[in-house]
Amino acid sequence: MATVSSSVASLSKPLNPSISSTGNPTIFNLLNPQLNRAKSPQTLSLKSPSISHLFIKPLKAQQSRISSTPITSLFTGIVEEIGQIKQLGYDKPDSFTMKIKANLILEDINLGDSISVNGTCLTVAYFDKQLSEFSVGLAPETLRKTSLIELEQGSLVNLERALMPSTRMGGHFVQGHVDGTGQIVELKPEGDSLWVKVKTSKEILRYIVPKGFIAVDGTSLTVVDVFEEEYCFNFMLVAYTQQNVVIPMKKVGQKVNLEVDILGKYVERLLSSGFVNAIKSS
């Protein structure tokens, strides 16, 4: 799928060249299922990371908008802009916040808006148009299920605002609900295009079909082939797309967020529930 975006940083440098395979130890402390949540904040084993000093002052309470009902959003997988991580870490002992530099996204931004960050639907908790930045909070489950755990200060991310009724539908229906991650196992140029091969779990691969839709780091793409025995699938990025999304800046071994086409899940649900047989017998 072609993408429309405007870059905020040079795209010639590799993304996160210094990423360690061990990830962020502080984040893993937070994700430790043995962590006793009943303890008081003073006795938690979790400690704020060294990058916490980046947050000069915490977000003001009035800048956040909490809704009592779930926020339902829809995206197209057409990346609007590449943003850059300015700060990330724990501004509070149990609160992981990410501040992102952007331009286009801020044009009509509001508190509580849903923004797709590398395909993950996140809620705007703070923004400053003069500083060209906005902040989002990441829950422990988000860090567990997505590749956002690999980001660091300076990382580039795909950004897309939620779909509006007047928006041209150029990709496919993307919810921003990441199903899981995949690992890049091959990057192979062909002409000015780039083949990308991704390995994922059996549970996710069953929803991926040749010539079907897939959202990779929030980018709407068309699957070319599925390799069942390898638990892999591939897709091709044309030259224009390579210049406007973060995928080609990643290296073999790095993770990408995956969201399968929601239609496949609904079909599976209907078939497993006996809906088709019920229709036939009626």
N, C-alpha and C positions, 0 to 999 in steps of 0.2 A: 504494500500500500504506500502511496506517496504521502509525504508529510509536509506540513506547512509550519515553519518555525523561523525564529530569528535568534541567532546565537549571541550570548553575552560574553563568551570567552573563546579563546583560540581552541579549535577542535583538532589541532595537529598533535597535541600532547596526549599520551596514554592516560587513561582514567585510573586513579589510585595506584600508581606504580609501586607504592610501598606497602600495599595491603599485606598483612600477615595472615597466614592460614588459621592462626589461633583466634583471630577476631578481637573484639574488645572485651578484655577480661571483666571489666566492670559490668558490662551489659550481661555477660553470662552469669555473674553473681545475681543480677536481678532476675534472670530467667531460671535460676536454680529452683526446681520444684520442691526441694527440701527446706527452702527459706521459710522460716516461721513468721507468718504475717501477724501473728497475735502479739509479737513483741512490740515494744514501744520504739519510735524512731531512733531513740538514743541507743538502743541495744541491737539494732539491725546490723548484720555483718556487712551490708552494702555500704561502700564508701564512695563519695563523690570523686570522679576522675580528675586528673590534673587539668583537664580542659575546662573545668567548671568555672575557673576565673574569667573565662571569656564572657560569661553572663554578668555584666556589671550590675544590673538590677533586675529583680524578678518581674514577670509580667504582672501588670496591675489587674486586680480582680474585675474591674469594670470593663476591661478590654476583652474579656472572654464572654462568649454567649453559650450557655448550656441549654440544650433543648430536652424536654421531657419525652419527646417522641423521636424515633430514629430519623436521621436525615437520609432521604433516598435521592441518589444522584445517578446520572448516566453520563458516560463519556463516549467519544467516538474512536479513540485510539489514534487520532491525528494530532501529533505533538505540536503545540503552539509555540513553545519557546524552550530553550535550554537554560536552566537556572544553575546557580553555583552555590554550594553550601558555604555559608559564612561562619556559622558557629553550630556546634552540636554538643550535647552533653546533659548533665543533670543540673538544672537550675535549682532543684529541690532534691532531697534524698531519694524520692521515689518518682520523680517527674523528669522524663527524658524529652528534651525540646530540641527542635531543629530550626535554625534560622536560614532562610534562603534568599539570595539576591536574584531579583527578576525585574522585568520592565513591563512587558505586555500584560502579564497576569495581573498587575496592579491597577490597570486602567479602570476597572469597574469593581474592584474587590470590596468585600464587606466582611465584617466579623461573622464567623459561623459558616462562611462559604466552603464548599468542598472543592479541593484541588487535587488532581491526580499527580503524584510525585513518583516517577518511575512505575506508574501503573497502580499505585496504592492510593486509595481515596483517603485524604486527610483533611482535617478541619482547621481553617484559619483562626488562630487565637489572638494574633496581633499583626499589625502591618504599619508601615511608615512609608508613604509614597516619596517623601523627600529623600529618604535614605535608600529607596528602592529595595525594600526588604519586607518579608513577612515570616511569621513563625507558625509552626504546627507542633502539636504534641504527639508522641508515639507511645502507645500502650505496650506492655510487655508482650502481648499476643502478636502485635504487629511486628515487633522485633524478632519474634520466633519464626513467623511464617514468611517473612519477606527478605529480600537481599539488602534492605536498608541498613542492616546491621554492619555491612561492609563499608558504608560511606564514612568519609572523613572530611575535615576542613579542606575546601578547595575542590571537592568532587563535583562533577557536573551531573545534572539530573534532568530527565524529561518532565515537562510541565504541561498540563492541560486543564482548563476550566471546565466545570460541569456544563453539560449540554443545555442550551436554551431552545424554546420552541421555534425560534427563527433561525437556528443554526443549520448550516448545510451539513447533511449527513454524508461524510466522505469515507468513513471507515466502517466499523460495525458496532453493535451495542456492547459497550464495555462498562462494567459496574464499578471497577476500581476495587473489587474484592479479590485479592490475590489468592489463587488456589494453592500455590506453593512455588517453589523455585526450581530452576533448572541450572545445569552447569554447562558452560560453553566448552565443547570438546574439540571443535575444529573451526578455523577461520581460513577460507581458501578463496583467493581472488580469481575471477574469470573475466577478462577484459576489464572494464571499469566497474563491474559489479562484484559483490562479495557474497560467497556462500557462508552461511553460519549453521553449524550443527550443534544441537543442544541435547543433553541427556537429562532425563527427568525420571520421576517415579512411575511405576506401573499404574498407580491409581489415577494419575493425571494423564498419562499417555493414552488411556482408553478413550478419552474424549477428543483426541487429536486425530484428524483425518486428512489425507492428501487433498489439497485444493480448498481446505477449510480455513476458517479464521482462527487466529491466535493473537493474544495481546502479550507482547514481550517487552517488559519494562514500560508498559503502557502504550506501546506502539502497535497499531493494528497491522498485522502482516498475514500473508497467505502461506500456508504450509505447502511445501513442495512434495516431500516424501516422508514417510514414517517407517522407521526401522525397528520393528517389533522386538527382535531378539536382542538388540542393543539398548532398548528403551530410549531411543533417540528419534528426533525429527529434525528436518532442516528447512531453511527458507533462504531467499536471496534478497539482498539489499541493492537497489540500483544506486547509481552515483549520487543522485540528489538526496536520497534518503540517508545515505552514509554521512552526508555533511550536516544533517539536521536532527539526528538522534544520537544517543550515547552508546548504543550497542557496539558499533565498530571500534570504539575507543577502549573497549574492554579486552582483556587478554584471555587466552585459553585457561580454563580453571576457575574463572570468576563466575559468580552467580548472576542470574537474571530472574526477575519476577515473571510469573506465568499466570495468565487468566484464560481459561478455555472458553469457547463459545457457549454461552448460557443455554442456547437452544438444544445442545446435545444433552445437557442435564435434564431438561424438561422431557425430552423424548424418552430418555432412560427411565425417568420416574413414572411416566404414563404406561410404558410397557411393563414395568415391574409391578405396577399396582393392578394389572389386569384390566385396565381401561379399554384397551382395544378389543379384548374378548367380550367385554360387557356391551360394547357398541355392536359387535357382530351378532350377539344373541338377542339384542333388543329388536 
